[in-house]
């Protein structure tokens, strides 16, 4: 995911270590993905859509 974001947008995503398989995606302080809600890891395209939505 980090490499895909770097390739597509030229930005380096910050990774923060967590425990228990927890995975969040926050963009500018706004949570756009939470695997405790979705029970799965996001596809790159799902995260890209949220980045694009917040950029406009």
HUGIUR-V6504 format. One record per backbone hydrogen bond with DSSP energy under -0.5 kcal/mol. NH is the residue of the N-H (numbers start at 1). CO is the residue of the C=O. Records with the same first field share a line. If there is no record, write none. Layout:
NH: CO, CO
This chain:
5: 1
6: 2
7: 3
8: 4
9: 5
10: 5, 6
11: 5
13: 11
22: 19
25: 33
27: 30
30: 27
31: 29
32: 25, 30
33: 25
35: 23
37: 34
38: 34
39: 35
46: 43
47: 43
48: 44
49: 45
50: 46
51: 47
52: 48
53: 49
54: 50
55: 51
56: 52, 53
